[in-house]
Amino acid sequence: MASRYDCTDSDGLLTGMRLARAALGRGDLVVVPTDTVYGLAADAFNAAAVQRLLDAKGRTRQSPPPVLIPGPPTLDALASDVPQQVRDLVAEFWPGGLTVILRAQPSLDWDLGETRGTVALRMPDSRIALELLQEVGPLAVSSANSTGDPAAMDVDAAERMLGDSVAVYLDGGAIGAHEGFEASTGSTIVDATGLSDGGKLRIVRHGVISDDEITRVVGADLVG
């Protein structure tokens, strides 16, 4: 049976984080608040756990989850090529609502699904998520909802959709809508894999960081 912990309370946070770490270490799933929506998390290096994440959401391997990381230095550990434009975007928008698709390090011992040699990386602006990432390392994290339903903005919604497929729910309170965006708007996703070949950066999902902000940093001539 799933356990739920109020992380707005210091005792609940301490206990919840300890049990979340243990659950992730066993290959179980954890729901954690981020700065955009609630996320469903699994150990990124545990293929069985990642498959549990996909199954819980009702997704196939053709929809691999992004990976949340504790900070920019992890970029170079997980990505094989990080163009300067990506470093500029990360400096501007991390921690925050920007997910960057890059070519993955070929030596990585993981299986996130049909990634075609890429990985989508983000550093969230969430104290609870960052603390967990700093303790356990990169996590495969997708929005905490059943596929086709709105992303959960509070732990109640996540629990209604995911139930006992999750071992630990970390309740950080309701996540407010970002200014200018509706509730349940996720991160902006950009594909930077083309930059290494002299191509352009593609915005593949419009999220909480506007297209104009991306263009401001990268330059209009490099956004396709």
C-alpha positions as CSV (number, residue, x, y, z in Angstrom):
1,M,0.0,0.0,0.0
2,A,1.3,3.5,-0.9
3,S,2.5,5.8,1.8
4,R,2.0,9.6,1.8
5,Y,4.0,12.2,3.6
6,D,3.3,15.9,4.3
7,C,6.6,17.5,3.2
8,T,5.5,21.0,4.4
9,D,6.0,19.6,7.9
10,S,9.7,19.0,8.9
11,D,9.0,15.6,10.4
12,G,7.0,14.5,7.4
13,L,9.7,15.8,5.1
14,L,12.4,13.9,6.9
15,T,10.5,10.6,7.0
16,G,9.1,10.9,3.5
17,M,12.5,11.6,2.0
18,R,14.1,8.7,3.8
19,L,11.4,6.3,2.6
20,A,11.4,7.8,-0.9
21,R,15.2,7.1,-1.2
22,A,14.6,3.5,0.0
23,A,11.7,3.0,-2.4
24,L,13.8,4.3,-5.4
25,G,16.6,2.1,-4.4
26,R,14.3,-1.0,-4.5
27,G,13.1,0.0,-8.0
28,D,9.7,1.3,-6.8
29,L,8.0,4.6,-7.9
30,V,7.8,7.8,-6.0
31,V,5.6,10.9,-6.7
32,V,7.4,14.2,-6.1
33,P,6.5,17.8,-6.5
34,T,8.4,19.8,-9.1
35,D,8.2,23.5,-10.1
36,T,5.8,22.8,-13.0
37,V,3.7,19.7,-12.1
38,Y,3.8,16.7,-9.8
39,G,6.2,14.1,-11.2
40,L,6.3,10.3,-11.2
41,A,9.9,9.3,-10.5
42,A,12.0,6.1,-11.0
43,D,15.7,5.4,-10.8
44,A,16.9,6.3,-14.3
45,F,19.5,3.5,-14.2
46,N,17.0,0.7,-13.3
47,A,15.4,-0.5,-16.5
48,A,12.7,-2.4,-14.6
49,A,11.7,0.7,-12.6
50,V,11.5,2.8,-15.8
51,Q,9.2,0.2,-17.3
52,R,7.1,0.3,-14.2
53,L,6.8,4.1,-14.7
54,L,5.7,3.7,-18.3
55,D,3.2,1.0,-17.3
56,A,1.8,3.1,-14.5
57,K,1.1,5.9,-16.9
58,G,-0.1,3.7,-19.7
59,R,2.7,4.6,-22.0
60,T,4.8,2.6,-24.4
61,R,8.6,2.5,-24.8
62,Q,8.1,5.0,-27.7
63,S,7.5,7.7,-25.1
64,P,10.7,7.6,-23.0
65,P,10.6,9.8,-19.8
66,P,12.8,12.8,-19.3
67,V,15.6,12.7,-16.7
68,L,15.8,15.2,-13.9
69,I,19.2,16.1,-12.6
70,P,20.6,18.0,-9.6
71,G,22.6,20.6,-11.5
72,P,24.4,21.6,-14.7
73,P,27.6,19.6,-14.0
74,T,25.5,16.4,-14.6
75,L,25.0,17.6,-18.2
76,D,28.4,16.5,-19.2
77,A,28.1,13.2,-17.5
78,L,24.9,12.2,-19.3
79,A,25.2,14.0,-22.7
80,S,28.0,13.4,-25.2
81,D,27.9,16.9,-26.7
82,V,26.7,20.1,-25.1
83,P,26.7,23.0,-27.5
84,Q,27.4,26.5,-26.2
85,Q,23.9,27.6,-26.9
86,V,22.6,24.9,-24.5
87,R,25.0,26.1,-21.8
88,D,23.6,29.6,-22.3
89,L,20.1,28.4,-22.0
90,V,20.9,26.4,-18.9
91,A,22.6,29.3,-17.3
92,E,19.5,31.4,-17.9
93,F,16.7,29.0,-17.1
94,W,18.0,26.4,-14.7
95,P,16.8,25.5,-12.2
96,G,13.4,25.9,-13.9
97,G,11.0,24.9,-16.6
98,L,13.4,24.1,-19.5
99,T,14.0,20.5,-20.7
100,V,16.8,20.0,-23.3
101,I,17.1,17.0,-25.6
102,L,20.7,16.1,-26.3
103,R,22.7,13.1,-27.5
104,A,23.2,10.7,-24.7
105,Q,26.6,9.4,-23.6
106,P,26.9,6.1,-25.4
107,S,28.5,4.4,-22.4
108,L,25.5,5.0,-20.1
109,D,24.1,1.8,-18.6
110,W,20.4,2.5,-18.8
111,D,17.3,1.8,-20.8
112,L,14.7,4.7,-20.9
113,G,12.9,3.3,-23.9
114,E,13.2,4.1,-27.6
115,T,15.3,7.3,-27.2
116,R,17.3,6.9,-30.5
117,G,20.4,7.8,-28.6
118,T,19.1,11.0,-27.0
119,V,18.2,12.1,-23.5
120,A,15.9,14.9,-22.3
121,L,17.4,16.6,-19.2
122,R,16.1,19.2,-16.8
123,M,17.0,20.7,-13.4
124,P,13.8,21.5,-11.6
125,D,13.3,24.6,-9.4
126,S,11.9,22.6,-6.5
127,R,13.5,22.3,-3.1
128,I,12.1,18.8,-2.4
129,A,12.9,17.5,-5.9
130,L,16.5,18.9,-5.8
131,E,17.1,17.4,-2.4
132,L,16.0,14.0,-3.6
133,L,18.1,14.3,-6.8
134,Q,21.2,15.3,-4.8
135,E,20.9,12.2,-2.6
136,V,19.9,9.6,-5.2
137,G,21.2,10.9,-8.5
138,P,19.4,11.3,-11.9
139,L,15.7,10.2,-11.9
140,A,13.5,9.3,-14.8
141,V,10.5,11.6,-14.2
142,S,7.3,12.0,-16.1
143,S,4.2,14.0,-15.1
144,A,2.2,12.2,-12.4
145,N,-0.9,11.3,-14.3
146,S,-2.5,8.6,-16.5
147,T,-1.7,9.3,-20.2
148,G,-4.5,11.5,-21.6
149,D,-5.4,13.1,-18.3
150,P,-4.2,16.5,-17.1
151,A,-0.9,16.5,-15.1
152,A,-1.4,16.5,-11.4
153,M,-1.0,19.8,-9.7
154,D,-1.5,18.4,-6.2
155,V,-0.8,15.0,-4.6
156,D,-4.5,14.1,-4.3
157,A,-4.9,14.2,-8.1
158,A,-1.7,12.1,-8.5
159,E,-2.9,9.5,-6.0
160,R,-6.4,9.3,-7.7
161,M,-4.7,8.5,-11.0
162,L,-1.8,6.3,-10.0
163,G,-2.9,4.7,-6.7
164,D,-0.9,1.8,-5.4
165,S,1.5,1.7,-8.5
166,V,3.4,4.3,-6.4
167,A,5.2,3.4,-3.2
168,V,5.7,6.9,-1.7
169,Y,3.8,10.1,-2.3
170,L,5.7,13.3,-1.3
171,D,3.1,16.0,-0.6
172,G,4.6,19.5,-1.1
173,G,1.2,21.2,-1.4
174,A,-0.6,22.5,-4.5
175,I,1.5,23.8,-7.4
176,G,0.3,27.1,-8.7
177,A,-0.2,28.0,-12.4
178,H,2.7,30.0,-13.9
179,E,2.0,33.5,-14.8
180,G,0.5,33.6,-18.3
181,F,-0.1,29.9,-18.4
182,E,-2.9,27.5,-17.5
183,A,-2.5,25.1,-14.6
184,S,-0.8,21.8,-15.5
185,T,1.5,23.5,-18.1
186,G,4.8,21.5,-18.2
187,S,8.3,22.5,-19.0
188,T,9.3,23.9,-22.4
189,I,11.1,21.2,-24.3
190,V,13.8,22.0,-26.9
191,D,15.7,19.6,-29.1
192,A,19.3,20.7,-29.4
193,T,20.7,17.7,-31.2
194,G,20.8,19.5,-34.5
195,L,23.1,22.3,-33.3
196,S,26.1,20.0,-33.3
197,D,25.7,19.4,-37.0
198,G,25.3,23.1,-37.9
199,G,21.5,22.9,-37.7
200,K,19.0,24.7,-35.5
201,L,17.4,24.2,-32.2
202,R,13.8,23.1,-32.3
203,I,11.1,23.9,-29.8
204,V,9.2,20.6,-29.5
205,R,6.8,21.5,-26.7
206,H,5.6,25.0,-25.7
207,G,5.7,25.2,-21.9
208,V,6.3,27.7,-19.1
209,I,9.3,29.4,-20.8
210,S,8.1,31.3,-23.8
211,D,9.4,30.9,-27.3
212,D,10.5,34.5,-27.2
213,E,12.6,33.8,-24.2
214,I,14.3,30.9,-25.9
215,T,15.0,33.0,-29.0
216,R,16.3,35.8,-26.9
217,V,19.1,33.6,-25.6
218,V,19.9,31.5,-28.6
219,G,19.2,34.0,-31.4
220,A,16.5,33.9,-34.0
221,D,18.8,32.5,-36.6
222,L,19.4,29.3,-34.6
223,V,15.7,28.5,-33.7
224,G,13.9,26.5,-36.3
